[in-house]
Amino acid sequence: MLRFTYFLLFVSLGFITQSTAQVTSGTMKMALSDFEMPGMEGDMGGQMEEMMKSMNMTIHFSPEKQVTVIEMMGMMTMEQHYDDDVMTQYMDMMGQKIMIKTPMDAQDLVKQLGVDIGELEKMYNVSYDKSDTKEILGFKCYRADIAMDLSKMAQGQEIPEQMKNMNMTMYITEAIKMKQFNMQNMPGLVLEGTPLTMTMDMGMMKMTYEASSFDENVDPSMFEKPEGDYKEMSMEDLQKMGMGSGGFGF
């Protein structure tokens, strides 16, 4: 049960966005703005809430490069470096340094994850409402709703009935264009814009992340590989460690 809860965290913010936007370089920070966990009470629910509140994401991007930095509780830092063919993840978990390479192509990725591409195509149901708008950090955004059948990505794990589906409501902007927006566990999902706020309802857990700052300047040093000796592992090795289908994913 706990392992599948982590699995939900891994997929909860893993999706692709590509758009015809204008801003192609910058630094954006996102953080938790709302959290509910009615399905898990007591110490475990409190610990999960504290963990999620401590998680934040910073995206540094340019037309050629992109790095997503995820930090949680001072215990884990992950950097995702994107190029045309591969996403390289550098994970530092309390001094344990791991590096894993994930193919960017959806066909290759689902093969590595052990998921049938035909089933994966049935996983997403995306709709837009461009009349429902918000202004976030000066960017005009419109609503996108995504319904997902998580059983397509469970890889044989038993899923409680109330956790089989996840619904996401986002407000996306076409004014920002990134190469990727954290697609690692949602191959094949393409949105019309970049999310600046997103609410994920997973039955037992509901959370909202929102962009807290945006700067059109980006420090070139942010694209450099992190220092340290990282041990390269395969996706299978990572699964054996109980870390889900593709490592930590925001």
Rosetta silent file (secondary structure, phi, psi, omega in degrees, C-alpha in Angstrom):
SEQUENCE: MLRFTYFLLFVSLGFITQSTAQVTSGTMKMALSDFEMPGMEGDMGGQMEEMMKSMNMTIHFSPEKQVTVIEMMGMMTMEQHYDDDVMTQYMDMMGQKIMIKTPMDAQDLVKQLGVDIGELEKMYNVSYDKSDTKEILGFKCYRADIAMDLSKMAQGQEIPEQMKNMNMTMYITEAIKMKQFNMQNMPGLVLEGTPLTMTMDMGMMKMTYEASSFDENVDPSMFEKPEGDYKEMSMEDLQKMGMGSGGFGF
SCORE:     score description
SCORE:     0.000 S_00000001
   1 L     0.000  -47.381 -179.948    0.000    0.000    0.000 S_00000001
   2 H   -64.936  -37.719  179.728    2.755    2.442    0.956 S_00000001
   3 H   -62.116  -41.381 -179.599    4.720    1.515   -2.144 S_00000001
   4 H   -69.668  -30.961  175.387    1.745    2.314   -4.352 S_00000001
   5 H   -61.079  -41.598  176.373    1.276    5.629   -2.532 S_00000001
   6 H   -66.226  -37.099  176.775    4.833    6.494   -3.547 S_00000001
   7 H   -56.696  -41.156  177.875    4.049    5.284   -7.060 S_00000001
   8 H   -62.315  -38.086  178.608    1.262    7.886   -7.178 S_00000001
   9 H   -65.706  -36.592 -178.556    3.738   10.552   -6.164 S_00000001
  10 H   -65.360  -38.211 -176.188    6.080    9.456   -8.935 S_00000001
  11 H   -91.550  -14.454 -167.812    3.431    9.789  -11.636 S_00000001
  12 H   -60.444  -31.431 -178.465    1.491   12.673  -10.165 S_00000001
  13 L  -125.238   25.859 -179.710    3.474   15.382  -11.837 S_00000001
  14 L  -100.568  100.185 -179.974    5.108   13.544  -14.684 S_00000001
  15 L  -152.663  157.793  179.949    3.768   14.865  -17.962 S_00000001
  16 E   -93.861  139.523  166.957    4.928   16.386  -21.238 S_00000001
  17 E  -133.865  134.221  174.592    4.065   19.878  -22.329 S_00000001
  18 L  -137.866  138.609 -175.705    4.964   21.446  -25.624 S_00000001
  19 L  -147.506  176.399  178.356    3.466   24.675  -26.905 S_00000001
  20 L  -100.770   44.769 -169.801    3.760   27.512  -29.402 S_00000001
  21 L   -78.977  173.180 -177.318    4.758   29.871  -26.619 S_00000001
  22 L   -99.637  -43.991 -178.661    6.800   33.065  -26.677 S_00000001
  23 E   -80.745  118.736 -174.155    8.997   32.878  -23.583 S_00000001
  24 L  -116.898    3.104  176.611   11.638   30.225  -24.250 S_00000001
  25 L  -141.499  146.840  176.371   14.143   30.871  -21.428 S_00000001
  26 E   159.776 -175.627  176.822   13.754   31.373  -17.726 S_00000001
  27 E  -131.675  123.123 -179.962   13.547   29.968  -14.225 S_00000001
  28 E  -122.788  135.090  176.644   10.216   28.915  -12.701 S_00000001
  29 E  -111.970  140.940  177.992    9.604   27.723   -9.153 S_00000001
  30 E  -129.734  145.325 -179.291    6.603   25.668   -8.063 S_00000001
  31 E  -148.279  162.393  179.619    5.438   24.737   -4.564 S_00000001
  32 E   -68.684  129.770  177.266    2.517   23.104   -2.770 S_00000001
  33 E  -113.328  -17.270  178.513   -0.351   25.528   -2.148 S_00000001
  34 E  -156.708  143.930 -177.256   -3.025   23.097   -0.888 S_00000001
  35 E  -148.626  132.818  174.422   -3.058   19.525    0.440 S_00000001
  36 E  -136.410  139.723  178.076   -5.791   17.132    1.614 S_00000001
  37 L  -141.606   66.735 -176.792   -5.444   13.484    2.626 S_00000001
  38 L   -66.703  -22.538 -176.585   -8.818   12.299    3.954 S_00000001
  39 L   -85.830   -1.450 -178.786   -8.060    8.651    3.196 S_00000001
  40 L  -138.983  106.719 -177.051   -5.009    8.446    5.465 S_00000001
  41 L  -101.557  175.692  174.096   -5.307    9.543    9.061 S_00000001
  42 H    77.237 -157.759 -173.973   -2.903    9.493   11.987 S_00000001
  43 H   -61.932  -40.606 -177.853    0.866    9.656   11.945 S_00000001
  44 H   -62.844  -43.110  178.241    1.257    8.344    8.406 S_00000001
  45 H   -62.999  -40.984  178.640   -1.058   10.992    6.979 S_00000001
  46 H   -64.936  -40.744  178.737    0.757   13.716    8.910 S_00000001
  47 H   -65.157  -40.284  179.214    4.142   12.499    7.719 S_00000001
  48 H   -65.180  -39.694  179.271    2.955   12.390    4.122 S_00000001
  49 H   -63.752  -44.191  179.204    1.599   15.932    4.395 S_00000001
  50 H   -63.321  -38.834  179.093    4.868   17.241    5.802 S_00000001
  51 H   -62.898  -44.898 -178.308    6.788   15.467    3.042 S_00000001
  52 H   -68.159  -37.003  179.395    4.614   16.968    0.320 S_00000001
  53 H   -65.793  -28.471 -178.581    4.771   20.457    1.828 S_00000001
  54 H   -83.024  -10.572 -175.700    8.552   20.260    1.804 S_00000001
  55 L   -84.353  129.237  175.725    8.700   19.283   -1.860 S_00000001
  56 E  -140.165  159.446 -175.181    9.428   22.051   -4.349 S_00000001
  57 E  -132.537  134.896  174.597   10.488   22.191   -7.952 S_00000001
  58 E  -123.530  128.320 -179.028   12.634   24.677   -9.873 S_00000001
  59 E  -113.367  121.525  174.413   12.813   24.536  -13.661 S_00000001
  60 E  -106.759  126.757 -176.549   15.688   26.192  -15.519 S_00000001
  61 E  -146.344  151.733  173.908   15.162   26.235  -19.283 S_00000001
  62 L  -141.539  174.206  178.372   16.420   27.659  -22.550 S_00000001
  63 L   -58.902  -28.772 -175.816   15.636   26.749  -26.171 S_00000001
  64 L   -99.494  -28.887 -170.790   18.463   24.191  -26.117 S_00000001
  65 L  -133.684  159.523  174.179   18.601   22.928  -22.526 S_00000001
  66 E  -155.125  136.586  174.902   16.432   22.204  -19.515 S_00000001
  67 E  -132.865  129.176  175.526   17.108   21.129  -15.943 S_00000001
  68 E  -110.673  124.095 -179.588   14.422   20.402  -13.353 S_00000001
  69 E  -110.332  124.514 -179.461   15.556   20.417   -9.719 S_00000001
  70 E  -118.449  129.710 -179.801   13.326   18.716   -7.112 S_00000001
  71 E  -126.570  143.303 -178.800   13.998   18.983   -3.391 S_00000001
  72 E  -146.071  118.106  170.537   12.214   17.262   -0.504 S_00000001
  73 L    57.415   18.510 -177.032   12.667   17.603    3.257 S_00000001
  74 L    67.834    6.489 -177.000   16.384   18.229    2.938 S_00000001
  75 L  -104.575  -24.726 -175.511   16.674   14.464    2.456 S_00000001
  76 E  -142.180  132.643  172.243   16.472   14.126   -1.303 S_00000001
  77 E  -128.675  132.041  177.285   17.537   16.263   -4.239 S_00000001
  78 E  -129.293  134.065  173.729   16.985   15.218   -7.814 S_00000001
  79 E  -114.745  129.919  176.323   18.116   16.954  -10.974 S_00000001
  80 E  -110.546  114.164 -179.623   16.599   15.981  -14.313 S_00000001
  81 E  -104.151  124.341 -175.883   18.749   16.997  -17.287 S_00000001
  82 E  -105.360  136.776  164.012   17.038   16.827  -20.679 S_00000001
  83 L  -130.149 -168.385 -172.559   18.545   16.481  -24.122 S_00000001
  84 L   -66.538  -27.890 -172.025   16.997   15.428  -27.425 S_00000001
  85 L  -115.918  -27.623 -170.377   17.139   11.690  -26.746 S_00000001
  86 E  -139.034  143.197  167.167   17.591   11.041  -23.038 S_00000001
  87 E  -103.518  123.370  178.288   16.606   12.436  -19.648 S_00000001
  88 E  -104.323  122.684 -179.716   19.412   11.904  -17.120 S_00000001
  89 E  -104.839  129.322  175.589   18.357   11.953  -13.480 S_00000001
  90 E  -111.992  112.532 -177.625   20.875   12.640  -10.720 S_00000001
  91 E  -112.004  126.963  176.145   19.446   11.633   -7.326 S_00000001
  92 E  -117.799  105.811 -177.487   21.141   12.417   -4.038 S_00000001
  93 E  -114.013   94.737  179.732   19.323   10.726   -1.158 S_00000001
  94 L    53.171   43.843  176.764   21.110   11.476    2.109 S_00000001
  95 L    95.007  -15.488  175.903   24.478   11.002    0.451 S_00000001
  96 E   -84.303  114.579 -173.525   23.514    8.046   -1.736 S_00000001
  97 E  -105.073  122.672 -177.132   24.105    9.280   -5.268 S_00000001
  98 E  -129.017  140.382  175.285   22.335    7.527   -8.153 S_00000001
  99 E  -124.780  133.072  178.781   22.177    8.345  -11.840 S_00000001
 100 E  -137.025  138.472  179.380   19.631    6.857  -14.220 S_00000001
 101 E  -106.239  131.557 -177.518   19.037    7.520  -17.904 S_00000001
 102 E  -122.397  129.246  179.466   15.513    7.412  -19.295 S_00000001
 103 E   -63.670  143.006  179.751   14.697    7.484  -23.041 S_00000001
 104 L   -83.004  -26.341 -179.128   12.731   10.534  -24.148 S_00000001
 105 L   -71.042  131.207 -175.906   10.896    8.722  -26.929 S_00000001
 106 H   -59.012  -40.150 -179.273    7.517    7.453  -25.712 S_00000001
 107 H   -62.765  -44.215  179.966    7.875    4.123  -27.507 S_00000001
 108 H   -68.258  -38.105 -177.413   11.263    3.445  -25.940 S_00000001
 109 H   -66.623  -45.893 -178.358   10.136    4.610  -22.524 S_00000001
 110 H   -66.647  -29.944  175.415    7.059    2.414  -22.307 S_00000001
 111 H   -65.568  -42.324  179.110    9.166   -0.539  -23.412 S_00000001
 112 H   -67.689  -34.642  178.927   11.597    0.166  -20.582 S_00000001
 113 H   -77.495  -14.665 -178.507    8.719    0.563  -18.127 S_00000001
 114 L    78.022   30.153 -178.080    7.181   -2.683  -19.301 S_00000001
 115 L  -111.879  139.788  179.348    3.902   -1.033  -20.309 S_00000001
 116 L   -75.697  125.509 -176.269    1.945   -1.844  -23.455 S_00000001
 117 H   -62.732  -32.116  178.844    1.796    1.236  -25.716 S_00000001
 118 H   -66.543  -39.704  176.290   -1.697    0.310  -26.866 S_00000001
 119 H   -69.200  -35.778 -177.765   -2.976    0.282  -23.298 S_00000001
 120 H   -62.791  -34.929 -179.701   -1.127    3.496  -22.527 S_00000001
 121 L   -63.273  -22.307  179.910   -3.034    5.357  -25.232 S_00000001
 122 L   -87.564   -2.494 -172.131   -6.237    4.614  -23.293 S_00000001
 123 L   -75.329  -33.220 -171.536   -4.842    6.104  -20.105 S_00000001
 124 E  -106.852  142.038  170.181   -5.476    9.796  -20.817 S_00000001
 125 E  -133.720  106.019 -172.355   -8.635   11.775  -21.453 S_00000001
 126 E  -110.159  134.057  175.207   -7.767   15.459  -21.998 S_00000001
 127 E  -138.957  154.451 -177.518  -10.203   18.348  -22.421 S_00000001
 128 E  -124.871  148.040  172.485   -9.783   22.141  -22.496 S_00000001
 129 E  -132.375   94.332 -175.839  -11.998   25.049  -21.485 S_00000001
 130 E   -77.448   -4.484  174.369  -10.496   28.239  -22.881 S_00000001
 131 E   -86.440  -15.174  178.160  -13.351   30.293  -21.441 S_00000001
 132 E   -97.319  103.187 -171.896  -12.192   29.398  -17.904 S_00000001
 133 E  -123.442  158.136  172.954   -9.136   31.590  -17.397 S_00000001
 134 E  -142.725  152.984  170.036   -6.785   32.783  -14.663 S_00000001
 135 E  -106.464  122.416 -178.000   -3.863   35.168  -14.569 S_00000001
 136 E  -126.977  120.337 -179.379   -0.869   33.661  -12.791 S_00000001
 137 L    53.573   32.795  177.915    2.381   35.611  -12.404 S_00000001
 138 L    86.591    0.294 -179.937    1.224   37.880  -15.222 S_00000001
 139 E  -104.297  133.880  175.773    0.538   35.033  -17.665 S_00000001
 140 E   -77.237  127.703 -177.380   -2.946   34.343  -19.011 S_00000001
 141 E  -124.906  151.451  173.088   -3.880   30.709  -18.411 S_00000001
 142 E  -127.754  165.050 -168.988   -6.831   28.541  -19.374 S_00000001
 143 E   -82.005  139.534  172.102   -8.163   25.317  -17.926 S_00000001
 144 E  -131.184  131.302  177.730   -7.127   21.800  -18.895 S_00000001
 145 E  -114.186  134.114 -179.907   -8.692   18.681  -17.366 S_00000001
 146 E  -129.170  122.573  173.507   -6.999   15.293  -17.520 S_00000001
 147 E  -105.668  130.024 -175.838   -8.600   12.038  -16.389 S_00000001
 148 E  -126.985  139.649  173.748   -6.158    9.148  -16.016 S_00000001
 149 E   -97.829   98.961 -174.399   -6.574    5.423  -15.486 S_00000001
 150 H   -69.302  -15.498  179.973   -3.586    4.628  -13.253 S_00000001
 151 H   -64.124  -21.433  179.344   -4.104    0.884  -13.572 S_00000001
 152 H   -70.566  -18.159 -177.152   -2.406    1.137  -16.988 S_00000001
 153 H  -114.796    8.798 -172.843    0.839    2.082  -15.227 S_00000001
 154 L   -78.224  -16.057  176.535    0.618   -0.107  -12.118 S_00000001
 155 L    52.506   48.695  174.683    2.815   -2.877  -13.571 S_00000001
 156 L    86.725   -7.049  178.021    1.038   -5.726  -11.817 S_00000001
 157 L   -73.773  143.640  176.709    0.638   -4.021   -8.461 S_00000001
 158 L   -76.190  128.502 -175.389   -2.722   -4.408   -6.772 S_00000001
 159 L  -114.082  127.821  174.092   -4.467   -1.038   -6.663 S_00000001
 160 L   -58.387  143.340 -174.974   -7.221   -0.125   -4.204 S_00000001
 161 H   -53.360  -41.160 -175.945  -10.418    0.711   -6.085 S_00000001
 162 H   -73.097   -5.376 -178.092  -10.473    4.306   -4.817 S_00000001
 163 H  -114.173    8.319 -175.990   -6.956    4.886   -6.168 S_00000001
 164 L   -74.882  -21.891 -177.071   -7.333    3.537   -9.697 S_00000001
 165 E  -122.356  147.007  174.496   -8.149    6.894  -11.232 S_00000001
 166 E  -130.882  132.157  177.428   -6.520   10.300  -10.963 S_00000001
 167 E  -113.369  134.569 -179.147   -8.073   13.549  -12.123 S_00000001
 168 E  -123.706  135.640  172.012   -5.994   16.630  -12.732 S_00000001
 169 E  -117.614  123.675 -177.958   -7.133   20.208  -13.247 S_00000001
 170 E  -125.225  156.666  166.940   -4.506   22.568  -14.604 S_00000001
 171 E  -118.437  114.095 -171.679   -4.318   26.139  -15.754 S_00000001
 172 E  -111.012  153.695  176.527   -1.876   26.263  -18.634 S_00000001
 173 E  -123.567  141.525  174.444   -0.328   29.101  -20.590 S_00000001
 174 L   -92.120    4.510 -179.210    0.854   29.146  -24.179 S_00000001
 175 L   -86.260   -6.473  177.332    3.082   32.125  -23.344 S_00000001
 176 E  -124.693  129.895  178.937    5.830   29.858  -21.958 S_00000001
 177 L  -120.630  122.643  174.849    7.503   27.172  -24.018 S_00000001
 178 L  -118.358  155.565  176.200    9.683   24.468  -22.492 S_00000001
 179 L   -62.992  -44.106 -179.676   11.312   21.471  -24.141 S_00000001
 180 L  -145.541  157.269  169.387    9.695   19.204  -21.554 S_00000001
 181 L  -129.498   73.719  172.291    7.648   19.493  -18.384 S_00000001
 182 L    54.042   67.899 -173.873    8.643   16.429  -16.422 S_00000001
 183 L   -91.355    3.633 -157.936    7.325   13.691  -18.633 S_00000001
 184 L   -54.638  -36.057 -177.419    9.146   10.761  -17.064 S_00000001
 185 L  -114.346   13.256  176.520    6.167    8.599  -16.068 S_00000001
 186 L  -131.439   60.589 -179.735    3.520    9.914  -18.454 S_00000001
 187 L   -63.728  142.630  176.041    4.853    9.142  -21.917 S_00000001
 188 L    90.118   -7.542  178.812    2.605   10.104  -24.793 S_00000001
 189 L   -92.646  119.100  179.952    0.743   12.896  -22.987 S_00000001
 190 E  -122.270  129.566  177.943    1.065   16.220  -24.822 S_00000001
 191 E  -110.306  163.399 -177.071   -0.603   19.442  -23.647 S_00000001
 192 L   -80.813  -11.518 -177.873   -1.176   22.703  -25.500 S_00000001
 193 L  -156.907 -177.289 -178.755    0.672   24.791  -22.918 S_00000001
 194 E   -96.431  126.654  179.790    2.781   24.866  -19.767 S_00000001
 195 E   -69.442  133.041  171.693    0.950   24.380  -16.430 S_00000001
 196 E  -108.234  -15.420  168.889    1.323   27.175  -13.896 S_00000001
 197 E  -148.358  147.248 -178.176   -1.051   25.551  -11.441 S_00000001
 198 E  -152.780  131.123  177.288   -2.260   21.964  -11.163 S_00000001
 199 E  -111.679  126.861 -178.478   -4.573   20.147   -8.815 S_00000001
 200 E  -114.281  120.504  178.819   -4.273   16.370   -8.571 S_00000001
 201 E  -110.777  109.427 -176.559   -7.122   14.361   -7.072 S_00000001
 202 L  -113.537   26.849  178.221   -6.044   10.760   -6.415 S_00000001
 203 L    80.846  -74.101  179.285   -8.902    9.709   -4.179 S_00000001
 204 L   -80.594  -11.914 -174.008   -6.899    9.271   -0.997 S_00000001
 205 L  -147.014  134.518  176.708   -4.848   12.374   -1.697 S_00000001
 206 E  -134.526  128.622 -177.085   -5.552   15.778   -3.239 S_00000001
 207 E  -144.629  152.943  177.892   -2.903   18.425   -3.749 S_00000001
 208 E  -127.376  127.821  173.231   -2.369   21.645   -5.638 S_00000001
 209 E  -113.050  142.674 -178.029    0.964   22.963   -6.877 S_00000001
 210 E  -140.851  146.599  175.872    1.316   26.460   -8.247 S_00000001
 211 E   -64.191  127.287 -178.788    4.079   28.536   -9.789 S_00000001
 212 E  -102.249  -20.291  176.837    5.373   30.842   -7.087 S_00000001
 213 E  -159.048  153.307  176.422    7.887   32.820   -9.141 S_00000001
 214 E  -145.049  131.585  179.250    9.079   33.262  -12.710 S_00000001
 215 E  -131.461  126.984 -178.844   12.218   34.978  -13.986 S_00000001
 216 L   -73.629   -8.028  175.101   13.059   35.241  -17.671 S_00000001
 217 L   -91.611  144.734  178.245   16.765   35.174  -16.757 S_00000001
 218 L  -138.324  133.246  179.717   18.505   31.844  -16.260 S_00000001
 219 L   -76.878  119.451 -178.929   21.996   31.206  -14.895 S_00000001
 220 H   -56.719  -27.107 -179.228   23.962   29.072  -17.436 S_00000001
 221 H   -66.479  -18.488  179.743   25.685   27.251  -14.564 S_00000001
 222 H   -66.862  -17.904 -178.763   22.320   25.680  -13.685 S_00000001
 223 H   -89.483   -2.127 -178.009   22.667   23.419  -16.747 S_00000001
 224 L   -79.074  150.033  177.307   25.927   21.864  -15.540 S_00000001
 225 L   -61.966  138.365  179.149   26.073   18.293  -14.237 S_00000001
 226 L   -64.990  150.898 -179.831   25.986   18.140  -10.414 S_00000001
 227 L   -75.770  153.725  177.119   29.255   17.452   -8.635 S_00000001
 228 L   118.868  166.754 -179.235   29.950   14.095   -7.045 S_00000001
 229 L   -95.590  103.890 -178.475   30.327   10.428   -7.920 S_00000001
 230 L   -99.200  130.765  178.992   26.938    9.145   -9.106 S_00000001
 231 E   -85.960  122.897  179.605   26.417    5.408   -9.565 S_00000001
 232 E   -76.057  132.775  179.487   24.588    4.608  -12.789 S_00000001
 233 L  -129.521  159.283  176.020   21.644    2.271  -12.334 S_00000001
 234 L   -91.155  169.173  175.750   19.037    0.773  -14.627 S_00000001
 235 H   -60.420  -38.340  179.621   15.285    1.192  -14.307 S_00000001
 236 H   -64.010  -41.397  178.163   15.109   -2.407  -13.059 S_00000001
 237 H   -60.410  -41.354 -178.254   17.685   -1.671  -10.357 S_00000001
 238 H   -66.381  -38.439  178.391   15.628    1.303   -9.215 S_00000001
 239 H   -64.836  -37.706  179.387   12.456   -0.786   -9.047 S_00000001
 240 H   -64.418  -24.929  177.840   14.231   -3.360   -6.882 S_00000001
 241 L   -83.585    1.130  178.630   14.964   -0.560   -4.431 S_00000001
 242 L    76.171   30.176 -174.862   11.212    0.063   -4.172 S_00000001
 243 L  -110.590   28.107  169.992   11.388    3.436   -5.902 S_00000001
 244 L    82.655 -161.869 -170.204    8.617    3.048   -8.453 S_00000001
 245 L   -91.549   -9.307 -178.588    8.654    2.973  -12.219 S_00000001
 246 L  -162.747   24.100 -176.521   11.065    5.722  -12.988 S_00000001
 247 L    83.877 -178.701 -179.777   12.549    7.255   -9.895 S_00000001
 248 L   -66.830  136.221 -179.816   11.171   10.223   -8.081 S_00000001
 249 L  -139.099  128.888 -177.375    9.025   12.338  -10.322 S_00000001
 250 L   -91.930    0.000    0.000    7.421   15.669   -9.551 S_00000001
